[in-house]
Amino acid sequence: MNNKIRELRLRLDITQDELARRVGVRRETIVFLEKNKYNPSLKLAYEISRVFGMTIEEVFIFEEPETS
Amino acid sequence: MKRYIILPWLSVFILADGLYMLLSPMVKNTWIDLVQGILMTIIGLFGLYQGVSAAWSAWRGDPLKDELTRKIRLKASSISFYISIWVWIGLMFAEKNQVRFHSGILGTGVLIMIGVYIISSVVIRIRGLRDE
């Protein structure tokens, strides 16, 4: 799963720290999310999408796993 | 009492003990002493880092735990538990072959378990937690 958190955050001109405070997590979690090193829970995905005023599908892009 | 007050103090003692085991000429420097000294130094340094970072978070008003830290802890615990099964078998085998442990087989095993937990959590932080 990929996401547009960094792009949307820069568009809104908010820092990682501020986003972390708004959704109630540590800044490290936002860093992990932006680097695509962590898939958030549904609750956190919802909270982040709400900060950007978008739906979860608009912020998080689900990619079908390749089947061989 | 808060974790960020206890942990740094406890870690300083563990770190001092580890360095003493590594550097003091009073301690017999067998390979087991060396391994235990290195493990205690790593545990002390990690605990000190955790304590200072928890104190820093508390000072900034950040949450001490969130879903990522919980998942990292859970994953590191499960990895270290799995590895420790084989470690205990190895230690029992070594003891049967007359290897003498400075702080007993139990102390050595627990130290190795904590060491594996620390290494696992560092590796998870570097590699990330996708698809968990």
N, CA and C atoms of all chains as a GROMACS GRO file, in nm:
protein
  600
    1MET      N    1   0.084  -0.119   0.000
    1MET     CA    2   0.000   0.000   0.000
    1MET      C    3   0.088   0.125   0.000
    2ASN      N    4   0.062   0.214  -0.094
    2ASN     CA    5   0.136   0.341  -0.098
    2ASN      C    6   0.044   0.453  -0.046
    3ASN      N    7   0.103   0.568  -0.025
    3ASN     CA    8   0.019   0.680   0.021
    3ASN      C    9   0.073   0.814  -0.029
    4LYS      N   10  -0.013   0.915  -0.017
    4LYS     CA   11   0.024   1.050  -0.064
    4LYS      C   12   0.042   1.145   0.053
    5ILE      N   13   0.077   1.091   0.169
    5ILE     CA   14   0.080   1.175   0.290
    5ILE      C   15   0.179   1.291   0.275
    6ARG      N   16   0.299   1.261   0.227
    6ARG     CA   17   0.401   1.366   0.217
    6ARG      C   18   0.355   1.479   0.123
    7GLU      N   19   0.304   1.437   0.008
    7GLU     CA   20   0.257   1.533  -0.093
    7GLU      C   21   0.146   1.621  -0.036
    8LEU      N   22   0.048   1.559   0.029
    8LEU     CA   23  -0.066   1.634   0.084
    8LEU      C   24  -0.024   1.722   0.202
    9ARG      N   25   0.070   1.670   0.279
    9ARG     CA   26   0.119   1.748   0.395
    9ARG      C   27   0.191   1.874   0.349
   10LEU      N   28   0.273   1.859   0.244
   10LEU     CA   29   0.346   1.975   0.192
   10LEU      C   30   0.248   2.075   0.128
   11ARG      N   31   0.142   2.021   0.067
   11ARG     CA   32   0.043   2.109   0.007
   11ARG      C   33  -0.028   2.193   0.113
   12LEU      N   34  -0.054   2.130   0.228
   12LEU     CA   35  -0.120   2.202   0.339
   12LEU      C   36  -0.021   2.284   0.422
   13ASP      N   37   0.108   2.264   0.392
   13ASP     CA   38   0.216   2.334   0.463
   13ASP      C   39   0.214   2.305   0.614
   14ILE      N   40   0.203   2.177   0.648
   14ILE     CA   41   0.214   2.139   0.789
   14ILE      C   42   0.334   2.046   0.807
   15THR      N   43   0.394   2.053   0.925
   15THR     CA   44   0.513   1.971   0.951
   15THR      C   45   0.470   1.830   0.992
   16GLN      N   46   0.569   1.739   0.990
   16GLN     CA   47   0.542   1.601   1.036
   16GLN      C   48   0.498   1.603   1.182
   17ASP      N   49   0.562   1.693   1.258
   17ASP     CA   50   0.533   1.706   1.400
   17ASP      C   51   0.387   1.746   1.422
   18GLU      N   52   0.343   1.844   1.342
   18GLU     CA   53   0.207   1.894   1.357
   18GLU      C   54   0.104   1.787   1.317
   19LEU      N   55   0.133   1.718   1.209
   19LEU     CA   56   0.042   1.610   1.165
   19LEU      C   57   0.034   1.502   1.273
   20ALA      N   58   0.152   1.467   1.328
   20ALA     CA   59   0.156   1.365   1.433
   20ALA      C   60   0.070   1.407   1.553
   21ARG      N   61   0.081   1.533   1.593
   21ARG     CA   62   0.002   1.582   1.706
   21ARG      C   63  -0.147   1.577   1.676
   22ARG      N   64  -0.183   1.614   1.551
   22ARG     CA   65  -0.326   1.616   1.516
   22ARG      C   66  -0.389   1.478   1.515
   23VAL      N   67  -0.311   1.376   1.480
   23VAL     CA   68  -0.369   1.241   1.476
   23VAL      C   69  -0.333   1.158   1.600
   24GLY      N   70  -0.255   1.219   1.690
   24GLY     CA   71  -0.226   1.154   1.819
   24GLY      C   72  -0.125   1.041   1.814
   25VAL      N   73  -0.024   1.056   1.726
   25VAL     CA   74   0.084   0.956   1.723
   25VAL      C   75   0.219   1.027   1.736
   26ARG      N   76   0.326   0.947   1.743
   26ARG     CA   77   0.460   1.005   1.749
   26ARG      C   78   0.505   1.044   1.608
   27ARG      N   79   0.599   1.139   1.602
   27ARG     CA   80   0.648   1.184   1.471
   27ARG      C   81   0.710   1.069   1.392
   28GLU      N   82   0.773   0.977   1.466
   28GLU     CA   83   0.836   0.860   1.404
   28GLU      C   84   0.736   0.782   1.317
   29THR      N   85   0.611   0.774   1.363
   29THR     CA   86   0.508   0.701   1.289
   29THR      C   87   0.480   0.769   1.154
   30ILE      N   88   0.476   0.902   1.155
   30ILE     CA   89   0.454   0.976   1.030
   30ILE      C   90   0.573   0.954   0.936
   31VAL      N   91   0.695   0.954   0.992
   31VAL     CA   92   0.816   0.929   0.910
   31VAL      C   93   0.806   0.791   0.844
   32PHE      N   94   0.769   0.690   0.924
   32PHE     CA   95   0.754   0.553   0.871
   32PHE      C   96   0.649   0.549   0.760
   33LEU      N   97   0.536   0.620   0.782
   33LEU     CA   98   0.428   0.619   0.682
   33LEU      C   99   0.473   0.684   0.552
   34GLU      N  100   0.542   0.797   0.564
   34GLU     CA  101   0.585   0.869   0.443
   34GLU      C  102   0.689   0.790   0.363
   35LYS      N  103   0.767   0.710   0.433
   35LYS     CA  104   0.867   0.628   0.364
   35LYS      C  105   0.809   0.495   0.318
   36ASN      N  106   0.677   0.478   0.336
   36ASN     CA  107   0.609   0.352   0.302
   36ASN      C  108   0.669   0.231   0.374
   37LYS      N  109   0.711   0.254   0.499
   37LYS     CA  110   0.768   0.145   0.576
   37LYS      C  111   0.667   0.086   0.675
   38TYR      N  112   0.546   0.140   0.672
   38TYR     CA  113   0.446   0.093   0.768
   38TYR      C  114   0.306   0.114   0.710
   39ASN      N  115   0.220   0.014   0.725
   39ASN     CA  116   0.079   0.026   0.685
   39ASN      C  117  -0.002   0.058   0.809
   40PRO      N  118  -0.073   0.171   0.811
   40PRO     CA  119  -0.143   0.210   0.935
   40PRO      C  120  -0.269   0.128   0.960
   41SER      N  121  -0.319   0.140   1.084
   41SER     CA  122  -0.447   0.076   1.116
   41SER      C  123  -0.558   0.156   1.045
   42LEU      N  124  -0.675   0.098   1.038
   42LEU     CA  125  -0.788   0.166   0.974
   42LEU      C  126  -0.819   0.298   1.046
   43LYS      N  127  -0.808   0.295   1.179
   43LYS     CA  128  -0.838   0.414   1.259
   43LYS      C  129  -0.741   0.529   1.226
   44LEU      N  130  -0.610   0.493   1.220
   44LEU     CA  131  -0.511   0.596   1.191
   44LEU      C  132  -0.526   0.647   1.048
   45ALA      N  133  -0.554   0.556   0.955
   45ALA     CA  134  -0.574   0.597   0.816
   45ALA      C  135  -0.691   0.694   0.806
   46TYR      N  136  -0.796   0.666   0.882
   46TYR     CA  137  -0.914   0.752   0.882
   46TYR      C  138  -0.881   0.890   0.940
   47GLU      N  139  -0.806   0.889   1.052
   47GLU     CA  140  -0.768   1.016   1.118
   47GLU      C  141  -0.684   1.103   1.024
   48ILE      N  142  -0.587   1.038   0.956
   48ILE     CA  143  -0.499   1.113   0.865
   48ILE      C  144  -0.579   1.170   0.747
   49SER      N  145  -0.666   1.087   0.692
   49SER     CA  146  -0.748   1.133   0.579
   49SER      C  147  -0.835   1.250   0.620
   50ARG      N  148  -0.885   1.245   0.744
   50ARG     CA  149  -0.973   1.352   0.792
   50ARG      C  150  -0.897   1.485   0.804
   51VAL      N  151  -0.769   1.477   0.844
   51VAL     CA  152  -0.687   1.599   0.853
   51VAL      C  153  -0.677   1.664   0.715
   52PHE      N  154  -0.663   1.581   0.610
   52PHE     CA  155  -0.649   1.635   0.475
   52PHE      C  156  -0.785   1.663   0.410
   53GLY      N  157  -0.893   1.629   0.478
   53GLY     CA  158  -1.027   1.652   0.424
   53GLY      C  159  -1.056   1.563   0.304
   54MET      N  160  -1.003   1.442   0.308
   54MET     CA  161  -1.022   1.349   0.196
   54MET      C  162  -1.070   1.214   0.246
   55THR      N  163  -1.099   1.127   0.152
   55THR     CA  164  -1.138   0.990   0.192
   55THR      C  165  -1.010   0.905   0.202
   56ILE      N  166  -1.022   0.790   0.266
   56ILE     CA  167  -0.906   0.701   0.282
   56ILE      C  168  -0.852   0.660   0.145
   57GLU      N  169  -0.941   0.632   0.050
   57GLU     CA  170  -0.898   0.589  -0.084
   57GLU      C  171  -0.818   0.696  -0.157
   58GLU      N  172  -0.845   0.822  -0.124
   58GLU     CA  173  -0.773   0.931  -0.192
   58GLU      C  174  -0.632   0.948  -0.136
   59VAL      N  175  -0.613   0.910  -0.010
   59VAL     CA  176  -0.481   0.926   0.053
   59VAL      C  177  -0.398   0.799   0.041
   60PHE      N  178  -0.462   0.685   0.058
   60PHE     CA  179  -0.389   0.557   0.056
   60PHE      C  180  -0.424   0.480  -0.071
   61ILE      N  181  -0.321   0.434  -0.139
   61ILE     CA  182  -0.342   0.363  -0.266
   61ILE      C  183  -0.311   0.215  -0.245
   62PHE      N  184  -0.414   0.136  -0.257
   62PHE     CA  185  -0.394  -0.008  -0.239
   62PHE      C  186  -0.356  -0.072  -0.372
   63GLU      N  187  -0.246  -0.147  -0.369
   63GLU     CA  188  -0.203  -0.217  -0.491
   63GLU      C  189  -0.228  -0.367  -0.474
   64GLU      N  190  -0.291  -0.424  -0.572
   64GLU     CA  191  -0.316  -0.570  -0.568
   64GLU      C  192  -0.182  -0.643  -0.570
   65PRO      N  193  -0.162  -0.739  -0.481
   65PRO     CA  194  -0.036  -0.815  -0.487
   65PRO      C  195  -0.029  -0.897  -0.616
   66GLU      N  196   0.092  -0.901  -0.673
   66GLU     CA  197   0.108  -0.974  -0.799
   66GLU      C  198   0.097  -1.124  -0.774
   67THR      N  199   0.014  -1.190  -0.853
   67THR     CA  200   0.002  -1.336  -0.837
   67THR      C  201   0.073  -1.404  -0.953
   68SER      N  202   0.153  -1.504  -0.919
   68SER     CA  203   0.229  -1.572  -1.025
   68SER      C  204   0.154  -1.694  -1.075
   69MET      N  205   0.607   0.496   3.946
   69MET     CA  206   0.698   0.601   3.899
   69MET      C  207   0.712   0.593   3.747
   70LYS      N  208   0.738   0.706   3.685
   70LYS     CA  209   0.743   0.711   3.539
   70LYS      C  210   0.864   0.634   3.484
   71ARG      N  211   0.839   0.572   3.367
   71ARG     CA  212   0.943   0.491   3.304
   71ARG      C  213   1.066   0.574   3.269
   72TYR      N  214   1.042   0.699   3.229
   72TYR     CA  215   1.155   0.781   3.185
   72TYR      C  216   1.240   0.832   3.301
   73ILE      N  217   1.197   0.804   3.423
   73ILE     CA  218   1.282   0.837   3.538
   73ILE      C  219   1.361   0.713   3.580
   74ILE      N  220   1.292   0.598   3.587
   74ILE     CA  221   1.356   0.475   3.635
   74ILE      C  222   1.456   0.421   3.532
   75LEU      N  223   1.412   0.416   3.406
   75LEU     CA  224   1.491   0.348   3.302
   75LEU      C  225   1.634   0.402   3.285
   76PRO      N  226   1.653   0.536   3.277
   76PRO     CA  227   1.791   0.584   3.261
   76PRO      C  228   1.881   0.546   3.378
   77TRP      N  229   1.827   0.553   3.500
   77TRP     CA  230   1.909   0.520   3.617
   77TRP      C  231   1.947   0.372   3.618
   78LEU      N  232   1.847   0.288   3.591
   78LEU     CA  233   1.872   0.144   3.587
   78LEU      C  234   1.974   0.111   3.478
   79SER      N  235   1.960   0.178   3.363
   79SER     CA  236   2.049   0.154   3.250
   79SER      C  237   2.193   0.194   3.281
   80VAL      N  238   2.209   0.301   3.358
   80VAL     CA  239   2.344   0.344   3.395
   80VAL      C  240   2.414   0.235   3.477
   81PHE      N  241   2.340   0.174   3.569
   81PHE     CA  242   2.398   0.067   3.651
   81PHE      C  243   2.435  -0.054   3.564
   82ILE      N  244   2.344  -0.090   3.472
   82ILE     CA  245   2.370  -0.206   3.384
   82ILE      C  246   2.491  -0.176   3.295
   83LEU      N  247   2.495  -0.053   3.242
   83LEU     CA  248   2.606  -0.012   3.156
   83LEU      C  249   2.739  -0.016   3.232
   84ALA      N  250   2.737   0.035   3.357
   84ALA     CA  251   2.858   0.035   3.439
   84ALA      C  252   2.905  -0.108   3.466
   85ASP      N  253   2.808  -0.198   3.493
   85ASP     CA  254   2.842  -0.337   3.519
   85ASP      C  255   2.902  -0.403   3.394
   86GLY      N  256   2.840  -0.373   3.277
   86GLY     CA  257   2.890  -0.428   3.151
   86GLY      C  258   3.031  -0.381   3.120
   87LEU      N  259   3.055  -0.251   3.140
   87LEU     CA  260   3.189  -0.197   3.114
   87LEU      C  261   3.291  -0.252   3.212
   88TYR      N  262   3.246  -0.272   3.338
   88TYR     CA  263   3.335  -0.331   3.439
   88TYR      C  264   3.378  -0.472   3.396
   89MET      N  265   3.278  -0.549   3.345
   89MET     CA  266   3.308  -0.686   3.301
   89MET      C  267   3.404  -0.686   3.182
   90LEU      N  268   3.393  -0.584   3.098
   90LEU     CA  269   3.479  -0.578   2.980
   90LEU      C  270   3.620  -0.527   3.012
   91LEU      N  271   3.627  -0.428   3.102
   91LEU     CA  272   3.754  -0.356   3.120
   91LEU      C  273   3.834  -0.395   3.244
   92SER      N  274   3.765  -0.444   3.348
   92SER     CA  275   3.836  -0.467   3.473
   92SER      C  276   3.929  -0.589   3.464
   93PRO      N  277   4.052  -0.575   3.512
   93PRO     CA  278   4.142  -0.690   3.514
   93PRO      C  279   4.103  -0.792   3.622
   94MET      N  280   4.014  -0.748   3.716
   94MET     CA  281   3.970  -0.838   3.824
   94MET      C  282   3.884  -0.952   3.769
   95VAL      N  283   3.809  -0.922   3.661
   95VAL     CA  284   3.719  -1.022   3.604
   95VAL      C  285   3.798  -1.111   3.509
   96LYS      N  286   3.779  -1.241   3.528
   96LYS     CA  287   3.849  -1.335   3.439
   96LYS      C  288   3.793  -1.318   3.297
   97ASN      N  289   3.880  -1.289   3.204
   97ASN     CA  290   3.828  -1.263   3.070
   97ASN      C  291   3.818  -1.390   2.987
   98THR      N  292   3.722  -1.473   3.023
   98THR     CA  293   3.692  -1.587   2.937
   98THR      C  294   3.598  -1.537   2.828
   99TRP      N  295   3.571  -1.618   2.725
   99TRP     CA  296   3.484  -1.571   2.617
   99TRP      C  297   3.342  -1.548   2.667
  100ILE      N  298   3.301  -1.622   2.772
  100ILE     CA  299   3.166  -1.602   2.826
  100ILE      C  300   3.156  -1.467   2.897
  101ASP      N  301   3.262  -1.432   2.972
  101ASP     CA  302   3.264  -1.299   3.037
  101ASP      C  303   3.256  -1.189   2.933
  102LEU      N  304   3.331  -1.209   2.824
  102LEU     CA  305   3.331  -1.107   2.718
  102LEU      C  306   3.193  -1.092   2.656
  103VAL      N  307   3.130  -1.207   2.624
  103VAL     CA  308   2.995  -1.203   2.563
  103VAL      C  309   2.897  -1.135   2.659
  104GLN      N  310   2.904  -1.172   2.787
  104GLN     CA  311   2.814  -1.112   2.886
  104GLN      C  312   2.840  -0.962   2.902
  105GLY      N  313   2.968  -0.925   2.903
  105GLY     CA  314   3.004  -0.783   2.915
  105GLY      C  315   2.951  -0.704   2.797
  106ILE      N  316   2.969  -0.759   2.675
  106ILE     CA  317   2.921  -0.690   2.554
  106ILE      C  318   2.768  -0.677   2.559
  107LEU      N  319   2.701  -0.789   2.595
  107LEU     CA  320   2.554  -0.786   2.602
  107LEU      C  321   2.504  -0.683   2.703
  108MET      N  322   2.568  -0.680   2.821
  108MET     CA  323   2.524  -0.585   2.924
  108MET      C  324   2.550  -0.442   2.881
  109THR      N  325   2.660  -0.419   2.810
  109THR     CA  326   2.688  -0.284   2.760
  109THR      C  327   2.582  -0.242   2.657
  110ILE      N  328   2.548  -0.336   2.566
  110ILE     CA  329   2.445  -0.306   2.465
  110ILE      C  330   2.310  -0.278   2.533
  111ILE      N  331   2.275  -0.363   2.631
  111ILE     CA  332   2.147  -0.345   2.702
  111ILE      C  333   2.146  -0.210   2.775
  112GLY      N  334   2.257  -0.177   2.840
  112GLY     CA  335   2.267  -0.050   2.913
  112GLY      C  336   2.251   0.069   2.819
  113LEU      N  337   2.321   0.063   2.704
  113LEU     CA  338   2.314   0.174   2.608
  113LEU      C  339   2.173   0.187   2.550
  114PHE      N  340   2.111   0.071   2.517
  114PHE     CA  341   1.976   0.074   2.461
  114PHE      C  342   1.876   0.130   2.563
  115GLY      N  343   1.888   0.083   2.688
  115GLY     CA  344   1.798   0.131   2.793
  115GLY      C  345   1.814   0.281   2.815
  116LEU      N  346   1.941   0.326   2.812
  116LEU     CA  347   1.969   0.469   2.830
  116LEU      C  348   1.906   0.549   2.717
  117TYR      N  349   1.921   0.498   2.594
  117TYR     CA  350   1.862   0.565   2.477
  117TYR      C  351   1.710   0.570   2.489
  118GLN      N  352   1.649   0.456   2.529
  118GLN     CA  353   1.504   0.450   2.544
  118GLN      C  354   1.454   0.547   2.651
  119GLY      N  355   1.527   0.549   2.764
  119GLY     CA  356   1.488   0.635   2.875
  119GLY      C  357   1.497   0.781   2.838
  120VAL      N  358   1.609   0.818   2.774
  120VAL     CA  359   1.628   0.959   2.736
  120VAL      C  360   1.525   0.998   2.630
  121SER      N  361   1.499   0.906   2.534
  121SER     CA  362   1.401   0.940   2.430
  121SER      C  363   1.260   0.949   2.488
  122ALA      N  364   1.229   0.864   2.589
  122ALA     CA  365   1.097   0.873   2.655
  122ALA      C  366   1.085   1.005   2.732
  123ALA      N  367   1.194   1.046   2.798
  123ALA     CA  368   1.192   1.173   2.872
  123ALA      C  369   1.174   1.290   2.776
  124TRP      N  370   1.243   1.283   2.661
  124TRP     CA  371   1.234   1.388   2.558
  124TRP      C  372   1.090   1.396   2.504
  125SER      N  373   1.029   1.278   2.479
  125SER     CA  374   0.890   1.273   2.430
  125SER      C  375   0.795   1.334   2.533
  126ALA      N  376   0.817   1.297   2.660
  126ALA     CA  377   0.729   1.347   2.766
  126ALA      C  378   0.742   1.499   2.776
  127TRP      N  379   0.864   1.550   2.760
  127TRP     CA  380   0.888   1.694   2.768
  127TRP      C  381   0.820   1.768   2.653
  128ARG      N  382   0.820   1.703   2.533
  128ARG     CA  383   0.757   1.764   2.416
  128ARG      C  384   0.605   1.745   2.415
  129GLY      N  385   0.555   1.659   2.503
  129GLY     CA  386   0.411   1.634   2.508
  129GLY      C  387   0.366   1.528   2.408
  130ASP      N  388   0.461   1.452   2.350
  130ASP     CA  389   0.424   1.344   2.257
  130ASP      C  390   0.374   1.224   2.334
  131PRO      N  391   0.291   1.140   2.270
  131PRO     CA  392   0.251   1.017   2.340
  131PRO      C  393   0.371   0.923   2.355
  132LEU      N  394   0.382   0.858   2.470
  132LEU     CA  395   0.496   0.767   2.492
  132LEU      C  396   0.484   0.642   2.406
  133LYS      N  397   0.360   0.599   2.383
  133LYS     CA  398   0.335   0.481   2.300
  133LYS      C  399   0.232   0.518   2.194
  134ASP      N  400   0.246   0.461   2.076
  134ASP     CA  401   0.140   0.470   1.978
  134ASP      C  402   0.133   0.337   1.906
  135GLU      N  403   0.051   0.329   1.800
  135GLU     CA  404   0.032   0.196   1.740
  135GLU      C  405   0.159   0.141   1.678
  136LEU      N  406   0.246   0.228   1.625
  136LEU     CA  407   0.371   0.178   1.565
  136LEU      C  408   0.464   0.121   1.671
  137THR      N  409   0.483   0.194   1.782
  137THR     CA  410   0.573   0.145   1.887
  137THR      C  411   0.521   0.014   1.946
  138ARG      N  412   0.387   0.004   1.960
  138ARG     CA  413   0.329  -0.121   2.011
  138ARG      C  414   0.355  -0.236   1.916
  139LYS      N  415   0.339  -0.211   1.785
  139LYS     CA  416   0.359  -0.319   1.688
  139LYS      C  417   0.506  -0.360   1.679
  140ILE      N  418   0.596  -0.262   1.688
  140ILE     CA  419   0.739  -0.294   1.686
  140ILE      C  420   0.773  -0.381   1.807
  141ARG      N  421   0.721  -0.342   1.923
  141ARG     CA  422   0.748  -0.418   2.046
  141ARG      C  423   0.696  -0.561   2.036
  142LEU      N  424   0.574  -0.572   1.981
  142LEU     CA  425   0.511  -0.704   1.967
  142LEU      C  426   0.592  -0.793   1.872
  143LYS      N  427   0.632  -0.736   1.759
  143LYS     CA  428   0.706  -0.812   1.659
  143LYS      C  429   0.843  -0.853   1.714
  144ALA      N  430   0.912  -0.758   1.780
  144ALA     CA  431   1.044  -0.787   1.837
  144ALA      C  432   1.034  -0.894   1.945
  145SER      N  433   0.927  -0.888   2.025
  145SER     CA  434   0.907  -0.989   2.130
  145SER      C  435   0.888  -1.126   2.069
  146SER      N  436   0.806  -1.134   1.963
  146SER     CA  437   0.780  -1.266   1.904
  146SER      C  438   0.906  -1.322   1.840
  147ILE      N  439   0.985  -1.236   1.774
  147ILE     CA  440   1.110  -1.284   1.713
  147ILE      C  441   1.206  -1.334   1.821
  148SER      N  442   1.221  -1.253   1.927
  148SER     CA  443   1.318  -1.291   2.031
  148SER      C  444   1.273  -1.417   2.105
  149PHE      N  445   1.141  -1.434   2.121
  149PHE     CA  446   1.091  -1.557   2.184
  149PHE      C  447   1.126  -1.678   2.098
  150TYR      N  448   1.102  -1.666   1.966
  150TYR     CA  449   1.128  -1.777   1.875
  150TYR      C  450   1.278  -1.813   1.875
  151ILE      N  451   1.363  -1.709   1.865
  151ILE     CA  452   1.508  -1.735   1.862
  151ILE      C  453   1.555  -1.792   1.996
  152SER      N  454   1.494  -1.741   2.104
  152SER     CA  455   1.540  -1.784   2.237
  152SER      C  456   1.517  -1.933   2.262
  153ILE      N  457   1.418  -1.991   2.195
  153ILE     CA  458   1.396  -2.137   2.210
  153ILE      C  459   1.524  -2.211   2.169
  154TRP      N  460   1.582  -2.170   2.054
  154TRP     CA  461   1.704  -2.234   2.004
  154TRP      C  462   1.825  -2.196   2.090
  155VAL      N  463   1.822  -2.073   2.143
  155VAL     CA  464   1.933  -2.030   2.230
  155VAL      C  465   1.937  -2.116   2.356
  156TRP      N  466   1.819  -2.139   2.416
  156TRP     CA  467   1.815  -2.220   2.538
  156TRP      C  468   1.864  -2.362   2.511
  157ILE      N  469   1.825  -2.417   2.396
  157ILE     CA  470   1.872  -2.553   2.362
  157ILE      C  471   2.025  -2.552   2.350
  158GLY      N  472   2.078  -2.449   2.284
  158GLY     CA  473   2.223  -2.435   2.268
  158GLY      C  474   2.294  -2.422   2.401
  159LEU      N  475   2.235  -2.343   2.492
  159LEU     CA  476   2.296  -2.323   2.625
  159LEU      C  477   2.297  -2.452   2.705
  160MET      N  478   2.187  -2.526   2.696
  160MET     CA  479   2.180  -2.653   2.770
  160MET      C  480   2.283  -2.752   2.716
  161PHE      N  481   2.299  -2.749   2.584
  161PHE     CA  482   2.399  -2.835   2.520
  161PHE      C  483   2.540  -2.795   2.566
  162ALA      N  484   2.565  -2.663   2.571
  162ALA     CA  485   2.697  -2.613   2.613
  162ALA      C  486   2.725  -2.651   2.758
  163GLU      N  487   2.622  -2.640   2.843
  163GLU     CA  488   2.641  -2.672   2.985
  163GLU      C  489   2.674  -2.821   3.003
  164LYS      N  490   2.608  -2.902   2.921
  164LYS     CA  491   2.636  -3.047   2.929
  164LYS      C  492   2.779  -3.077   2.888
  165ASN      N  493   2.834  -2.990   2.802
  165ASN     CA  494   2.971  -3.008   2.758
  165ASN      C  495   3.070  -2.929   2.843
  166GLN      N  496   3.034  -2.911   2.971
  166GLN     CA  497   3.123  -2.853   3.073
  166GLN      C  498   3.161  -2.708   3.052
  167VAL      N  499   3.078  -2.630   2.979
  167VAL     CA  500   3.105  -2.486   2.970
  167VAL      C  501   3.051  -2.422   3.097
  168ARG      N  502   3.137  -2.342   3.167
  168ARG     CA  503   3.094  -2.280   3.292
  168ARG      C  504   3.050  -2.136   3.265
  169PHE      N  505   2.926  -2.106   3.305
  169PHE     CA  506   2.873  -1.971   3.284
  169PHE      C  507   2.896  -1.886   3.408
  170HIS      N  508   2.958  -1.768   3.387
  170HIS     CA  509   2.993  -1.678   3.497
  170HIS      C  510   2.871  -1.645   3.584
  171SER      N  511   2.756  -1.608   3.520
  171SER     CA  512   2.638  -1.575   3.600
  171SER      C  513   2.529  -1.681   3.586
  172GLY      N  514   2.573  -1.805   3.563
  172GLY     CA  515   2.477  -1.914   3.555
  172GLY      C  516   2.409  -1.919   3.420
  173ILE      N  517   2.354  -2.036   3.391
  173ILE     CA  518   2.290  -2.055   3.260
  173ILE      C  519   2.166  -1.966   3.246
  174LEU      N  520   2.095  -1.945   3.359
  174LEU     CA  521   1.972  -1.865   3.357
  174LEU      C  522   2.004  -1.718   3.321
  175GLY      N  523   2.106  -1.664   3.391
  175GLY     CA  524   2.146  -1.524   3.367
  175GLY      C  525   2.193  -1.504   3.224
  176THR      N  526   2.275  -1.599   3.175
  176THR     CA  527   2.326  -1.588   3.039
  176THR      C  528   2.211  -1.593   2.939
  177GLY      N  529   2.117  -1.687   2.959
  177GLY     CA  530   2.003  -1.700   2.869
  177GLY      C  531   1.918  -1.575   2.865
  178VAL      N  532   1.892  -1.519   2.982
  178VAL     CA  533   1.809  -1.397   2.988
  178VAL      C  534   1.881  -1.282   2.918
  179LEU      N  535   2.012  -1.271   2.942
  179LEU     CA  536   2.090  -1.165   2.875
  179LEU      C  537   2.082  -1.179   2.723
  180ILE      N  538   2.096  -1.302   2.675
  180ILE     CA  539   2.090  -1.325   2.530
  180ILE      C  540   1.950  -1.290   2.477
  181MET      N  541   1.845  -1.326   2.552
  181MET     CA  542   1.708  -1.295   2.509
  181MET      C  543   1.689  -1.144   2.496
  182ILE      N  544   1.739  -1.070   2.595
  182ILE     CA  545   1.725  -0.922   2.588
  182ILE      C  546   1.805  -0.868   2.469
  183GLY      N  547   1.926  -0.925   2.450
  183GLY     CA  548   2.010  -0.882   2.338
  183GLY      C  549   1.940  -0.906   2.204
  184VAL      N  550   1.878  -1.024   2.189
  184VAL     CA  551   1.807  -1.056   2.064
  184VAL      C  552   1.688  -0.962   2.045
  185TYR      N  553   1.619  -0.930   2.155
  185TYR     CA  554   1.505  -0.837   2.148
  185TYR      C  555   1.551  -0.700   2.097
  186ILE      N  556   1.664  -0.653   2.152
  186ILE     CA  557   1.716  -0.521   2.112
  186ILE      C  558   1.754  -0.522   1.964
  187ILE      N  559   1.828  -0.626   1.923
  187ILE     CA  560   1.870  -0.634   1.783
  187ILE      C  561   1.748  -0.641   1.691
  188SER      N  562   1.647  -0.723   1.731
  188SER     CA  563   1.526  -0.734   1.648
  188SER      C  564   1.456  -0.599   1.634
  189SER      N  565   1.443  -0.526   1.745
  189SER     CA  566   1.370  -0.399   1.735
  189SER      C  567   1.447  -0.297   1.650
  190VAL      N  568   1.581  -0.302   1.655
  190VAL     CA  569   1.661  -0.211   1.570
  190VAL      C  570   1.643  -0.249   1.423
  191VAL      N  571   1.648  -0.380   1.394
  191VAL     CA  572   1.632  -0.427   1.254
  191VAL      C  573   1.493  -0.391   1.202
  192ILE      N  574   1.389  -0.407   1.286
  192ILE     CA  575   1.252  -0.372   1.243
  192ILE      C  576   1.243  -0.223   1.212
  193ARG      N  577   1.306  -0.140   1.297
  193ARG     CA  578   1.303   0.005   1.272
  193ARG      C  579   1.373   0.041   1.142
  194ILE      N  580   1.478  -0.034   1.107
  194ILE     CA  581   1.550  -0.005   0.982
  194ILE      C  582   1.469  -0.056   0.862
  195ARG      N  583   1.418  -0.179   0.872
  195ARG     CA  584   1.350  -0.240   0.757
  195ARG      C  585   1.204  -0.198   0.742
  196GLY      N  586   1.141  -0.154   0.850
  196GLY     CA  587   1.001  -0.116   0.844
  196GLY      C  588   0.908  -0.232   0.876
  197LEU      N  589   0.779  -0.200   0.882
  197LEU     CA  590   0.679  -0.300   0.922
  197LEU      C  591   0.567  -0.305   0.820
  198ARG      N  592   0.600  -0.330   0.696
  198ARG     CA  593   0.495  -0.338   0.593
  198ARG      C  594   0.428  -0.475   0.599
  199ASP      N  595   0.302  -0.477   0.559
  199ASP     CA  596   0.224  -0.601   0.551
  199ASP      C  597   0.221  -0.677   0.683
  200GLU      N  598   0.210  -0.605   0.793
  200GLU     CA  599   0.197  -0.672   0.924
  200GLU      C  600   0.054  -0.660   0.972
   0.00000   0.00000   0.00000
